[in-house]
Amino acid sequence: QVTLVESGGGLVQPGGSLRLSCAPSGSIFSFFAMAWYRQAPGKQRELVATITRDGSKNYADFVKGRFTISRDNAKNTMLLQMDSLKSEDTAVYLCNGRGLQDGLDYWGQGTQVTVSS
C-alpha cells in the first residue's frame, strides 16, 4: 500500500511564504510523476504543479513565478515552495503520485494552507 504524507501547511499573511513537503512510503523514483493539487471550499480540485521522474516541471498559470516544485532526493521528499502568497491561494493542498509500475494515482490526505491577514 502506497501512502503519501503532506506537511508544512499553516496560516500565513498575504505576501508570505510556506514550504510544503510530501513524503511517500516508497521511493520518490517509483512514481512516473508527482504533483501538487489544491482544493478550495466549494471549488473543484485543480492542478498546481507537476514534476516528472526525469525532473521536468510544469506549473499552472496562476502560480507561475511564485511557486517552485522540486525534489529532495536525499530526504526522499517532494517539495512545493510557495512565495508571494495571496488570499486566493487558500486551499487544502494535496500530494499526488502516479505509480511507475501500475499507473495508479495515489493521494495524500492534504494539508491546509490559509492566507489571511
C-alpha positions in Angstrom: 0.0 0.0 0.0 1.5 3.3 -1.1 1.0 6.3 1.2 1.8 9.9 0.7 2.1 12.3 3.7 2.0 16.0 3.4 3.3 18.6 5.9 4.1 22.2 6.1 0.7 23.9 5.8 -0.5 26.7 8.1 -1.6 30.2 8.4 0.4 32.9 6.6 -0.2 36.6 5.8 -0.6 37.8 2.2 2.8 38.1 0.6 4.3 35.5 2.9 5.9 32.1 2.1 5.3 28.5 3.0 7.1 25.3 2.0 5.1 22.1 1.7 6.6 18.6 1.8 5.3 15.3 0.6 6.9 12.1 1.8 6.0 8.8 0.1 6.1 5.4 1.8 8.4 4.2 -1.0 11.0 5.8 -3.2 10.0 9.0 -5.0 11.5 7.4 -8.1 8.8 4.7 -8.0 6.5 7.4 -9.5 6.2 8.3 -13.1 5.3 11.8 -12.0 4.4 13.6 -8.8 2.2 16.6 -8.4 0.5 19.1 -6.1 -3.2 19.8 -6.4 -5.3 22.1 -4.4 -9.0 22.3 -3.5 -10.7 25.3 -2.0 -14.1 25.1 -0.3 -16.9 24.9 -2.9 -14.4 24.6 -5.8 -13.1 21.8 -7.9 -9.7 20.3 -7.3 -7.1 22.0 -9.5 -3.6 21.1 -10.6 -0.9 23.4 -9.2 2.4 21.9 -10.4 4.0 18.6 -11.6 7.4 17.1 -11.6 8.3 14.0 -13.7 10.7 11.3 -12.8 13.3 12.9 -15.1 12.8 16.2 -13.4 10.7 18.1 -15.9 8.4 20.6 -14.2 5.2 22.3 -15.2 3.1 24.9 -13.4 -0.5 26.2 -13.6 -0.6 29.8 -14.9 -1.9 31.1 -11.6 1.3 30.1 -9.7 4.0 30.7 -12.3 6.7 32.8 -10.9 5.5 32.3 -7.3 5.7 28.6 -6.6 8.5 26.2 -7.2 8.2 22.4 -7.2 11.2 20.3 -6.5 12.6 17.0 -5.1 15.0 16.4 -2.3 16.4 13.1 -3.3 18.4 12.7 -0.1 15.3 13.1 2.0 13.0 11.2 -0.4 10.5 14.1 -0.5 8.8 16.3 -2.9 8.6 20.0 -2.1 6.5 23.0 -3.0 8.0 26.4 -2.2 5.2 28.9 -2.2 6.2 32.6 -2.2 4.2 35.8 -2.6 1.1 34.0 -1.3 -2.3 35.5 -2.0 -5.6 35.1 -0.2 -6.9 33.1 -3.3 -4.2 30.5 -2.6 -6.1 29.4 0.4 -7.0 25.7 0.0 -6.2 22.2 1.0 -3.1 21.2 -0.8 -2.8 17.5 -1.8 0.2 15.5 -2.9 -0.3 13.1 -5.9 1.9 10.4 -7.3 1.3 8.2 -10.4 2.9 4.8 -9.9 5.6 3.9 -12.5 4.7 0.2 -12.4 0.9 0.2 -12.0 -0.1 3.6 -13.4 -2.4 4.2 -10.5 -2.9 7.6 -8.8 -2.1 7.8 -5.2 -3.1 10.7 -2.9 -2.2 12.2 0.4 -4.7 13.4 3.0 -3.9 17.0 2.3 -2.5 20.0 4.3 -4.4 23.2 4.9 -2.9 26.5 3.7 -4.6 29.6 4.8 -3.5 33.0 3.6 -5.1 35.8 5.6 -4.2 39.0 7.5 
